[in-house]
């Protein structure tokens, strides 16, 4: 019986907005097993990020519960760490100090913090930049520093919210390769939110499709392509087209919309 | 701009700046004579210099300058501290901000220098009313800048710290406080020039010490060079405080790229 790392049980989230109550997520249940990477795709505003914040313990769900490592999430906890589209590096800290940020809050001993930051930066080929400041690094490098900071606290689950959507297409592929390799090596479990269908298919074991608001899971797709640790190689696999077609169909990205868009242009 | 282009631009700019200084000093020395402006209206540079030397001997110029400088320093440091502390407290307590903002706004609109006579009534012809006017006038730009900085901290940064299980104090010291440094220094720059204004107004209103007193004394005797010397010494004091703020800023904000620090 594999270990369940992250689980959402009948999670519903309502926000009070202008007097009315807005249902962002409705009755969402799914779980991630140890070492699994699951992507969550869906239209903008369907509550994907809200689900992530619930998992991180930043929001409490209106109904239902989230569990991490079998414990109910009741607030921020050491089991999860998240990473966003923005790198959120602190400009007044050097690269190494940024990587140590989470460890410092946890109260990890200074020598141990340094050792772990150094090891991670070496793994990401950033060791020579440890004493640089964030503004001296490129967008891709900064995002890798953010990933190193996320891994430094050794979480059992990583929550990734469109982590690569702000970088250019080539850098994104490099970052995807790094992420795939790193997660495999560390045996980490991750929930990835993305708008990039190819990213979802190449990086994940499973893809979950969410509907428009109120968001709920409408489809679940098992990706049966080998080499999950190498998303760049996976791009070449013949079955990619089939998975992409099914996801596009599920998201209603079809002929109709294309025609509508063309009419809009004309 | 490349480093070489920047260096050459700096060199040309500095040269032009020095040339302007020479032209200005020459115009000051010979302009009044050429334009037949009487020396009790605009005394030439040399006359102001002679008066400066005379005031050093006769009028205890350095004593008065020192007293004004000490008042400026005390007013600036205390006003900045008070402004920063109140800014942080209000920034962290939206309720307190809503409750107090009308009164703070009223106090900010009231011309601070108008309080000088009142403070002299309360505290007499001592240095304290002058320092108090400076505190009051320095307080606002520092407080407003800190308050705005705390209110506009990126909520995602706060969430990042929270996700690592940071407590309220850790969020303040590791996120909010460092984020507020650039705006705090912008406020300190403004405050450093305003501190001199506050002190001088206090000295003009009452007492027999400080450069403000020498200003009124010179005016009473129709000694225009004395007024000029006093104004110059006040500018020097303000300049030194401003420079000190900039040196401190460059140390504290060393992590920012040079163009983001804003030079002088």
Interface residues (C-beta under 8 A of the other chain):
Chain A: X53 X56 X57 X58 X76 X77 X78 X80 X81 X82 X84 X86 X88 X90 X91 X92 X93 X101 X102 X104 X105 X106 X133 X135 X153
Chain B: X154 X156 X157 X159 X160 X161 X162 X163 X164 X165 X166 X170 X174 X175 X178 X181 X255 X256 X257
